[in-house]
Amino acid sequence: GAQSLIKVTAPANAARVVTSPYGVPIFNLARTNVAPATFQDTETFTAQLSRMRVNPDLLREVTWADMAGLSSNWTQWLAPDQICQSTDPAISNFVQQVLPANYHATLTPYDTARQLHLAVMKALSYQYPPDYYDAVGVLTAGKGDCRGYSALLVAALRQVGIPARRTSGFWVGGTWPGSNSLS
């Protein structure tokens, strides 16, 4: 695929990393020993995307050993939080029902993530406004909005040792560019 980055404004104290092969900048914020509190970082960008595709063959080259060797910049996204309760028994049971017992030996991290994604999509019905936003709440209710789907998937990924984090945002009013429907 291809994307043309038109403009980027980084968050304060961010390290700029240019990704290959397209030279697209991303920003990494390393947080250690952050006290429990609410904080906000803002990154603004404008991009034009076309022909974007995932290359599963490249993603399948990542092994569980590679995952275990990740730096703390990535492993910070394994810990449970109030929204993505990855160590809750309900999340553990969900993951155990979805994956084979020997998934580390039979599935790559990519294929594990893919199976969990499909299971989340199958387990939930879309509801807006949602009754719950957290992973356990939407799993128990069997329904949620995009935040709930994201919370459950992130909790399941963290539960198996795949660092994951939620991002959020929404389109307000009008039509999404290129579509004929209201969002």
C-alpha positions in Angstrom: 0.0 0.0 0.0 0.9 3.6 0.0 0.3 6.7 2.1 1.3 10.2 1.6 1.8 12.1 4.8 0.7 15.7 4.3 1.4 17.2 7.8 2.5 15.9 11.2 2.6 17.7 14.6 4.2 15.5 17.3 3.3 15.3 21.0 5.7 17.1 23.4 8.8 15.0 24.3 8.1 12.4 21.5 10.9 10.5 19.7 10.3 10.7 16.0 10.9 7.3 14.2 10.8 7.0 10.4 9.4 3.7 9.3 10.5 1.8 6.2 9.9 1.2 3.4 7.8 4.3 2.9 9.6 6.7 5.3 6.5 7.4 7.3 7.2 9.1 10.6 5.7 7.8 13.8 6.2 9.1 17.4 7.1 7.0 20.4 6.3 8.2 23.9 8.2 6.3 26.6 6.5 6.5 30.0 8.0 4.9 33.0 6.9 5.3 36.6 3.9 7.2 35.7 1.7 7.9 38.7 -2.0 6.9 38.4 -3.6 9.9 36.9 -5.1 11.1 33.7 -2.8 12.6 31.1 -3.2 13.4 27.5 -0.8 13.4 24.5 -1.8 14.8 21.2 -0.4 13.9 17.8 -2.0 15.6 14.8 -1.5 14.3 11.3 -3.1 14.4 7.9 -2.5 11.5 5.6 -3.8 10.3 2.3 -4.1 6.5 2.1 -4.5 4.2 -0.8 -4.1 0.5 -1.5 -3.3 -0.4 2.1 -2.8 -4.1 2.8 -1.3 -6.2 5.5 1.3 -8.7 4.5 0.6 -11.8 6.6 3.7 -13.6 5.4 5.9 -10.9 7.0 3.8 -10.8 10.1 4.0 -14.6 10.5 7.8 -14.3 10.7 7.4 -12.8 14.2 7.8 -15.6 16.8 6.8 -15.9 20.4 10.5 -15.7 21.3 10.5 -12.3 19.5 7.5 -11.2 21.6 9.3 -12.3 24.8 12.3 -10.2 23.9 10.5 -6.9 23.5 11.7 -3.9 25.4 9.7 -2.2 28.2 8.6 0.4 25.6 6.3 -2.4 24.3 5.7 -4.6 27.3 4.1 -1.7 29.2 1.1 -2.5 26.9 0.7 -6.0 28.6 -0.5 -4.8 31.9 -4.2 -4.9 32.8 -6.1 -1.6 33.3 -9.6 -0.5 34.3 -10.9 -0.9 30.7 -8.8 -3.8 29.5 -8.9 -6.2 32.4 -6.6 -8.8 30.8 -6.1 -10.8 34.0 -9.8 -11.1 34.9 -11.0 -14.7 34.9 -13.7 -13.9 32.3 -11.0 -12.8 29.9 -8.9 -15.8 30.6 -11.9 -18.1 30.0 -12.7 -16.4 26.8 -9.2 -16.8 25.5 -9.0 -20.5 26.6 -12.3 -21.2 24.7 -10.9 -19.5 21.5 -7.4 -20.8 21.3 -6.0 -24.3 21.4 -4.2 -25.2 24.6 -0.9 -25.4 22.7 -1.3 -22.2 20.7 2.3 -21.1 21.5 3.5 -24.2 19.6 0.9 -24.2 16.8 0.2 -20.6 16.1 2.3 -17.5 15.4 1.5 -14.4 17.3 -0.1 -13.0 14.2 -2.4 -16.0 13.8 -3.2 -15.9 17.5 -4.2 -12.3 17.2 -6.2 -13.0 14.1 -8.1 -15.8 15.9 -8.8 -13.6 18.9 -10.0 -10.8 16.6 -12.4 -13.1 14.8 -13.7 -14.5 18.2 -14.3 -10.9 19.5 -16.3 -10.1 16.3 -18.3 -13.3 16.8 -18.9 -12.8 20.5 -20.3 -9.3 20.4 -23.2 -7.5 18.8 -23.0 -3.8 18.1 -24.9 -1.5 20.4 -24.8 2.3 20.6 -24.9 3.8 23.0 -23.3 0.9 24.9 -24.1 -0.3 28.4 -20.4 -1.0 29.1 -17.1 0.2 27.8 -14.8 -2.2 29.6 -13.7 -5.7 28.3 -15.4 -7.7 31.0 -18.7 -5.7 30.8 -19.0 -6.1 27.0 -18.0 -9.7 27.1 -20.6 -10.5 29.8 -23.3 -8.4 28.0 -22.3 -9.8 24.6 -22.6 -6.3 23.1 -20.9 -3.0 22.9 -19.8 -0.2 20.6 -16.4 0.2 18.9 -14.7 1.1 22.2 -16.1 -2.1 23.8 -14.9 -4.3 20.8 -11.5 -2.6 21.2 -11.4 -3.1 24.9 -12.1 -6.8 24.6 -9.6 -7.5 21.8 -6.9 -5.6 23.7 -7.6 -7.4 26.9 -7.4 -10.8 25.0 -4.2 -9.9 23.2 -2.6 -8.7 26.5 -3.7 -11.9 28.2 -1.7 -14.1 25.7 1.4 -11.8 25.8 0.8 -9.6 22.7 1.3 -6.0 23.6 -1.7 -4.0 22.6 -3.3 -0.6 23.4 -6.5 1.2 22.6 -6.8 4.3 20.5 -10.0 6.1 20.2 -11.7 8.8 18.2 -14.8 9.3 16.2 -16.2 11.0 13.2 -18.7 13.7 14.1 -21.5 14.6 11.7 -21.7 14.5 7.9 -20.5 11.6 5.8 -17.3 9.8 6.0 -15.1 10.7 3.0 -15.9 8.2 0.2 -19.0 6.9 1.8 -22.7 7.6 1.3 -23.8 7.0 4.9 -23.8 9.0 8.1 -21.5 8.0 10.9 
